[in-house]
Amino acid sequence: MFTRTETFREFLRYYPVVSTIILIHFLLYIISVFPLLPNLWLYENFAGVNLYITDGEYWRLVTPILLHGDFPHMLFNSFSLVLFGPALERMLGKGKFIFVYFTAGIAANIATLMLEPLTYIHVGSSGAIFGLFGFYAAVNLFRKDLMSKANSQLILTITIIALIMTFLQPNINVTAHLFGIFAGFLLGFLLLKKQ
C-alpha cells in the first residue's frame, strides 16, 4: 500500500492528482528561484501572511499549500505525498482526494490565521499531508477492512513519529500540523460513514 513499485509512467497514470500536486510543487519552486523574476515575488504575493489574509487576501488560505520555503522543504513534503497520497487517491477517487487534501490544508491555514499572530508567515503542504494522516486514522477506526493490519500499524507509527517531530523541530507550524490531522480525521469520519 505504501511501497511504490510502479514505473514513473505508471505512477503518473495511476495517480494523476498526486502527480499534478507534486509537479506544481516543483514548478513553483523553480519559478521562485528563477533569476528573471523579482526576488521572492511568489512568496510576497501567495505565502500565508495572516495580516494580509485579514485584509481580504483570502487566496492566501489556499496558495501556501503549494509553496515551500526551500528545496529540502519542498522535496520532503513531495516525498511524503508520494508515499502516502497514492493509496488514498486510489481509495477515494480523484475528486474526493482533492477535496480531502485541500480541505485539510485550508483548515490548517484557517487555524493558523486564528491562533497565530498577525505577523505570522507560513508556506508548505504539511497541514494537508497531516490531513492524510488524520484520514488514515479514521480508516483505522471506522473502516478497518480498507487497510491491512500491517499497513494500519505502519501508518499509525509514522503518524506518531510525525507528531513527535512536530514539537521537536524548529520552524514548524505546529498549529497547521495539529489542525490538519484533526481536519483529516473529521473528513474521514464524515466520508467513511457514508460508504
ZADO-1210 file (C-alpha; in nm, 4 decimals, padded with zeros to 6 digits):
<atoms>
<atom x="00.0000" y="00.0000" z="00.0000" code="MET" pos="1"/>
<atom x="00.2785" y="00.2441" z="00.0878" code="PHE" pos="2"/>
<atom x="00.5549" y="00.0746" z="-00.1118" code="THR" pos="3"/>
<atom x="00.5965" y="00.2193" z="-00.4592" code="ARG" pos="4"/>
<atom x="00.6634" y="-00.0442" z="-00.7234" code="THR" pos="5"/>
<atom x="00.5239" y="00.1363" z="-01.0283" code="GLU" pos="6"/>
<atom x="00.7378" y="00.2785" z="-01.3047" code="THR" pos="7"/>
<atom x="00.7404" y="00.6566" z="-01.3352" code="PHE" pos="8"/>
<atom x="00.4968" y="00.6390" z="-01.6265" code="ARG" pos="9"/>
<atom x="00.2636" y="00.4052" z="-01.4367" code="GLU" pos="10"/>
<atom x="00.2736" y="00.6319" z="-01.1308" code="PHE" pos="11"/>
<atom x="00.1645" y="00.9289" z="-01.3443" code="LEU" pos="12"/>
<atom x="-00.1181" y="00.7245" z="-01.4965" code="ARG" pos="13"/>
<atom x="-00.2444" y="00.5635" z="-01.1743" code="TYR" pos="14"/>
<atom x="-00.2171" y="00.8708" z="-00.9508" code="TYR" pos="15"/>
<atom x="-00.2806" y="01.1824" z="-01.1623" code="PRO" pos="16"/>
<atom x="-00.3820" y="01.4066" z="-00.8712" code="VAL" pos="17"/>
<atom x="-00.0777" y="01.3260" z="-00.6560" code="VAL" pos="18"/>
<atom x="00.1442" y="01.3621" z="-00.9649" code="SER" pos="19"/>
<atom x="-00.0068" y="01.7007" z="-01.0530" code="THR" pos="20"/>
<atom x="00.0333" y="01.8375" z="-00.6997" code="ILE" pos="21"/>
<atom x="00.3985" y="01.7279" z="-00.6920" code="ILE" pos="22"/>
<atom x="00.4573" y="01.8824" z="-01.0355" code="LEU" pos="23"/>
<atom x="00.3088" y="02.2100" z="-00.9092" code="ILE" pos="24"/>
<atom x="00.5400" y="02.1943" z="-00.6042" code="HIS" pos="25"/>
<atom x="00.8445" y="02.1585" z="-00.8315" code="PHE" pos="26"/>
<atom x="00.7321" y="02.4220" z="-01.0833" code="LEU" pos="27"/>
<atom x="00.6581" y="02.6798" z="-00.8159" code="LEU" pos="28"/>
<atom x="00.9943" y="02.6129" z="-00.6535" code="TYR" pos="29"/>
<atom x="01.1729" y="02.6588" z="-00.9874" code="ILE" pos="30"/>
<atom x="00.9793" y="02.9802" z="-01.0539" code="ILE" pos="31"/>
<atom x="01.0674" y="03.1062" z="-00.7051" code="SER" pos="32"/>
<atom x="01.4416" y="03.0750" z="-00.7749" code="VAL" pos="33"/>
<atom x="01.4261" y="03.1846" z="-01.1403" code="PHE" pos="34"/>
<atom x="01.6640" y="03.4804" z="-01.1779" code="PRO" pos="35"/>
<atom x="01.4413" y="03.6874" z="-01.4105" code="LEU" pos="36"/>
<atom x="01.1608" y="03.7214" z="-01.1546" code="LEU" pos="37"/>
<atom x="01.1827" y="03.9784" z="-00.8770" code="PRO" pos="38"/>
<atom x="01.3273" y="03.8126" z="-00.5678" code="ASN" pos="39"/>
<atom x="01.0629" y="03.6423" z="-00.3535" code="LEU" pos="40"/>
<atom x="00.7762" y="03.7538" z="-00.5816" code="TRP" pos="41"/>
<atom x="00.5795" y="03.4301" z="-00.5300" code="LEU" pos="42"/>
<atom x="00.6153" y="03.4468" z="-00.1532" code="TYR" pos="43"/>
<atom x="00.5252" y="03.8146" z="-00.1350" code="GLU" pos="44"/>
<atom x="00.2030" y="03.7518" z="-00.3266" code="ASN" pos="45"/>
<atom x="00.0991" y="03.3993" z="-00.2273" code="PHE" pos="46"/>
<atom x="00.2508" y="03.2990" z="00.1092" code="ALA" pos="47"/>
<atom x="00.0207" y="03.2724" z="00.4079" code="GLY" pos="48"/>
<atom x="00.0587" y="03.6081" z="00.5791" code="VAL" pos="49"/>
<atom x="-00.2048" y="03.6405" z="00.8482" code="ASN" pos="50"/>
<atom x="-00.2166" y="04.0206" z="00.8279" code="LEU" pos="51"/>
<atom x="-00.2845" y="04.0139" z="00.4535" code="TYR" pos="52"/>
<atom x="-00.5478" y="03.7436" z="00.4923" code="ILE" pos="53"/>
<atom x="-00.7376" y="03.9579" z="00.7442" code="THR" pos="54"/>
<atom x="-00.7135" y="04.2428" z="00.4908" code="ASP" pos="55"/>
<atom x="-00.9077" y="04.0323" z="00.2395" code="GLY" pos="56"/>
<atom x="-00.6386" y="03.8353" z="00.0543" code="GLU" pos="57"/>
<atom x="-00.8243" y="03.5085" z="00.1143" code="TYR" pos="58"/>
<atom x="-00.6407" y="03.3181" z="-00.1601" code="TRP" pos="59"/>
<atom x="-00.3560" y="03.3025" z="00.0916" code="ARG" pos="60"/>
<atom x="-00.5538" y="03.0334" z="00.2750" code="LEU" pos="61"/>
<atom x="-00.5033" y="02.8059" z="-00.0285" code="VAL" pos="62"/>
<atom x="-00.1815" y="02.9064" z="-00.2050" code="THR" pos="63"/>
<atom x="00.0601" y="02.8301" z="00.0833" code="PRO" pos="64"/>
<atom x="-00.0341" y="02.4618" z="00.0448" code="ILE" pos="65"/>
<atom x="00.1599" y="02.4590" z="-00.2832" code="LEU" pos="66"/>
<atom x="00.4577" y="02.6780" z="-00.1836" code="LEU" pos="67"/>
<atom x="00.7643" y="02.5768" z="00.0165" code="HIS" pos="68"/>
<atom x="01.0390" y="02.7674" z="00.1938" code="GLY" pos="69"/>
<atom x="01.3347" y="02.5941" z="00.0312" code="ASP" pos="70"/>
<atom x="01.4305" y="02.2888" z="-00.1744" code="PHE" pos="71"/>
<atom x="01.4595" y="02.0401" z="00.1183" code="PRO" pos="72"/>
<atom x="01.1183" y="02.1544" z="00.2481" code="HIS" pos="73"/>
<atom x="00.9583" y="02.1043" z="-00.0938" code="MET" pos="74"/>
<atom x="01.1372" y="01.7725" z="-00.1506" code="LEU" pos="75"/>
<atom x="01.0392" y="01.6296" z="00.1901" code="PHE" pos="76"/>
<atom x="00.6715" y="01.7230" z="00.1532" code="ASN" pos="77"/>
<atom x="00.6609" y="01.5967" z="-00.2065" code="SER" pos="78"/>
<atom x="00.8232" y="01.2691" z="-00.0996" code="PHE" pos="79"/>
<atom x="00.5669" y="01.2355" z="00.1817" code="SER" pos="80"/>
<atom x="00.2921" y="01.2842" z="-00.0746" code="LEU" pos="81"/>
<atom x="00.4474" y="01.0157" z="-00.2998" code="VAL" pos="82"/>
<atom x="00.4401" y="00.7725" z="-00.0062" code="LEU" pos="83"/>
<atom x="00.1010" y="00.8469" z="00.1488" code="PHE" pos="84"/>
<atom x="-00.1086" y="01.0060" z="-00.1261" code="GLY" pos="85"/>
<atom x="-00.1463" y="00.7255" z="-00.3828" code="PRO" pos="86"/>
<atom x="-00.3291" y="00.4799" z="-00.1564" code="ALA" pos="87"/>
<atom x="-00.5853" y="00.7454" z="-00.0641" code="LEU" pos="88"/>
<atom x="-00.6208" y="00.8674" z="-00.4218" code="GLU" pos="89"/>
<atom x="-00.6962" y="00.5087" z="-00.5227" code="ARG" pos="90"/>
<atom x="-00.9286" y="00.4553" z="-00.2225" code="MET" pos="91"/>
<atom x="-01.1247" y="00.7807" z="-00.2573" code="LEU" pos="92"/>
<atom x="-01.1027" y="00.8614" z="-00.6251" code="GLY" pos="93"/>
<atom x="-00.9670" y="01.1835" z="-00.7739" code="LYS" pos="94"/>
<atom x="-01.2422" y="01.4226" z="-00.6693" code="GLY" pos="95"/>
<atom x="-01.2683" y="01.3144" z="-00.3062" code="LYS" pos="96"/>
<atom x="-00.8899" y="01.3024" z="-00.2720" code="PHE" pos="97"/>
<atom x="-00.8599" y="01.6630" z="-00.3938" code="ILE" pos="98"/>
<atom x="-01.1400" y="01.7589" z="-00.1543" code="PHE" pos="99"/>
<atom x="-00.9746" y="01.5914" z="00.1462" code="VAL" pos="100"/>
<atom x="-00.6248" y="01.7174" z="00.0678" code="TYR" pos="101"/>
<atom x="-00.7143" y="02.0814" z="00.0130" code="PHE" pos="102"/>
<atom x="-00.9866" y="02.0979" z="00.2779" code="THR" pos="103"/>
<atom x="-00.7401" y="01.9714" z="00.5409" code="ALA" pos="104"/>
<atom x="-00.4774" y="02.2174" z="00.4170" code="GLY" pos="105"/>
<atom x="-00.7204" y="02.5094" z="00.4210" code="ILE" pos="106"/>
<atom x="-00.8455" y="02.4106" z="00.7687" code="ALA" pos="107"/>
<atom x="-00.4834" y="02.4074" z="00.8884" code="ALA" pos="108"/>
<atom x="-00.4309" y="02.7546" z="00.7399" code="ASN" pos="109"/>
<atom x="-00.7529" y="02.8894" z="00.8931" code="ILE" pos="110"/>
<atom x="-00.6400" y="02.7590" z="01.2333" code="ALA" pos="111"/>
<atom x="-00.3023" y="02.9263" z="01.1754" code="THR" pos="112"/>
<atom x="-00.4828" y="03.2513" z="01.0977" code="LEU" pos="113"/>
<atom x="-00.6962" y="03.2267" z="01.4116" code="MET" pos="114"/>
<atom x="-00.4288" y="03.1119" z="01.6580" code="LEU" pos="115"/>
<atom x="-00.1034" y="03.2676" z="01.5394" code="GLU" pos="116"/>
<atom x="-00.0111" y="03.6379" z="01.5438" code="PRO" pos="117"/>
<atom x="-00.0994" y="03.8668" z="01.2515" code="LEU" pos="118"/>
<atom x="00.2705" y="03.8843" z="01.1637" code="THR" pos="119"/>
<atom x="00.2910" y="03.5056" z="01.1186" code="TYR" pos="120"/>
<atom x="00.4024" y="03.3898" z="00.7718" code="ILE" pos="121"/>
<atom x="00.3720" y="03.0284" z="00.6566" code="HIS" pos="122"/>
<atom x="00.4165" y="02.8096" z="00.3486" code="VAL" pos="123"/>
<atom x="00.4133" y="02.4356" z="00.2941" code="GLY" pos="124"/>
<atom x="00.1837" y="02.1423" z="00.2318" code="SER" pos="125"/>
<atom x="00.2395" y="01.9711" z="00.5666" code="SER" pos="126"/>
<atom x="-00.1037" y="02.0715" z="00.7010" code="GLY" pos="127"/>
<atom x="-00.2625" y="01.8943" z="00.4024" code="ALA" pos="128"/>
<atom x="-00.0271" y="01.5960" z="00.4390" code="ILE" pos="129"/>
<atom x="-00.1117" y="01.5689" z="00.8079" code="PHE" pos="130"/>
<atom x="-00.4716" y="01.5718" z="00.6890" code="GLY" pos="131"/>
<atom x="-00.3930" y="01.2488" z="00.5046" code="LEU" pos="132"/>
<atom x="-00.2559" y="01.1028" z="00.8290" code="PHE" pos="133"/>
<atom x="-00.5778" y="01.2029" z="01.0033" code="GLY" pos="134"/>
<atom x="-00.7850" y="01.0422" z="00.7299" code="PHE" pos="135"/>
<atom x="-00.5853" y="00.7196" z="00.7654" code="TYR" pos="136"/>
<atom x="-00.6543" y="00.7301" z="01.1404" code="ALA" pos="137"/>
<atom x="-01.0257" y="00.7466" z="01.0599" code="ALA" pos="138"/>
<atom x="-00.9852" y="00.4492" z="00.8243" code="VAL" pos="139"/>
<atom x="-00.8184" y="00.2602" z="01.1124" code="ASN" pos="140"/>
<atom x="-01.1115" y="00.3308" z="01.3417" code="LEU" pos="141"/>
<atom x="-01.4131" y="00.3160" z="01.1142" code="PHE" pos="142"/>
<atom x="-01.3193" y="00.1044" z="00.8099" code="ARG" pos="143"/>
<atom x="-01.0557" y="-00.1491" z="00.9100" code="LYS" pos="144"/>
<atom x="-01.1478" y="-00.3517" z="00.6016" code="ASP" pos="145"/>
<atom x="-00.9838" y="-00.0909" z="00.3760" code="LEU" pos="146"/>
<atom x="-00.6312" y="-00.1451" z="00.5149" code="MET" pos="147"/>
<atom x="-00.4278" y="-00.4449" z="00.6175" code="SER" pos="148"/>
<atom x="-00.3203" y="-00.4744" z="00.9799" code="LYS" pos="149"/>
<atom x="00.0454" y="-00.4268" z="00.8790" code="ALA" pos="150"/>
<atom x="-00.0311" y="-00.1075" z="00.6842" code="ASN" pos="151"/>
<atom x="-00.2508" y="00.0131" z="00.9678" code="SER" pos="152"/>
<atom x="00.0332" y="-00.0305" z="01.2183" code="GLN" pos="153"/>
<atom x="00.2810" y="00.1340" z="00.9790" code="LEU" pos="154"/>
<atom x="00.0710" y="00.4463" z="00.9258" code="ILE" pos="155"/>
<atom x="-00.0027" y="00.4702" z="01.2983" code="LEU" pos="156"/>
<atom x="00.3698" y="00.4525" z="01.3785" code="THR" pos="157"/>
<atom x="00.4604" y="00.7124" z="01.1145" code="ILE" pos="158"/>
<atom x="00.1826" y="00.9438" z="01.2340" code="THR" pos="159"/>
<atom x="00.3040" y="00.9241" z="01.5945" code="ILE" pos="160"/>
<atom x="00.6641" y="00.9926" z="01.4872" code="ILE" pos="161"/>
<atom x="00.5489" y="01.2845" z="01.2704" code="ALA" pos="162"/>
<atom x="00.3531" y="01.4318" z="01.5619" code="LEU" pos="163"/>
<atom x="00.6515" y="01.3981" z="01.7970" code="ILE" pos="164"/>
<atom x="00.8818" y="01.5601" z="01.5387" code="MET" pos="165"/>
<atom x="00.6321" y="01.8458" z="01.5061" code="THR" pos="166"/>
<atom x="00.7240" y="01.9546" z="01.8585" code="PHE" pos="167"/>
<atom x="01.0970" y="01.8842" z="01.8346" code="LEU" pos="168"/>
<atom x="01.1945" y="02.0549" z="01.5095" code="GLN" pos="169"/>
<atom x="01.2387" y="02.4317" z="01.4784" code="PRO" pos="170"/>
<atom x="01.0369" y="02.6476" z="01.2366" code="ASN" pos="171"/>
<atom x="00.7396" y="02.4098" z="01.2219" code="ILE" pos="172"/>
<atom x="00.3843" y="02.5377" z="01.2011" code="ASN" pos="173"/>
<atom x="00.2597" y="02.3263" z="01.4915" code="VAL" pos="174"/>
<atom x="-00.0907" y="02.4710" z="01.4576" code="THR" pos="175"/>
<atom x="-00.1136" y="02.3594" z="01.0928" code="ALA" pos="176"/>
<atom x="00.0077" y="02.0084" z="01.1729" code="HIS" pos="177"/>
<atom x="-00.2382" y="01.9594" z="01.4590" code="LEU" pos="178"/>
<atom x="-00.5397" y="02.1073" z="01.2853" code="PHE" pos="179"/>
<atom x="-00.4505" y="01.9356" z="00.9567" code="GLY" pos="180"/>
<atom x="-00.4574" y="01.5963" z="01.1243" code="ILE" pos="181"/>
<atom x="-00.7799" y="01.6846" z="01.3078" code="PHE" pos="182"/>
<atom x="-00.9458" y="01.8034" z="00.9854" code="ALA" pos="183"/>
<atom x="-00.8352" y="01.4878" z="00.8024" code="GLY" pos="184"/>
<atom x="-00.9751" y="01.2694" z="01.0788" code="PHE" pos="185"/>
<atom x="-01.3055" y="01.4579" z="01.0776" code="LEU" pos="186"/>
<atom x="-01.3286" y="01.4320" z="00.6985" code="LEU" pos="187"/>
<atom x="-01.2564" y="01.0605" z="00.7242" code="GLY" pos="188"/>
<atom x="-01.5291" y="01.0193" z="00.9836" code="PHE" pos="189"/>
<atom x="-01.7801" y="01.2017" z="00.7627" code="LEU" pos="190"/>
<atom x="-01.6861" y="01.0399" z="00.4318" code="LEU" pos="191"/>
<atom x="-01.6314" y="00.6863" z="00.5543" code="LEU" pos="192"/>
<atom x="-01.9592" y="00.6691" z="00.7430" code="LYS" pos="193"/>
<atom x="-02.1474" y="00.7345" z="00.4168" code="LYS" pos="194"/>
<atom x="-01.9867" y="00.4392" z="00.2362" code="GLN" pos="195"/>
</atoms>
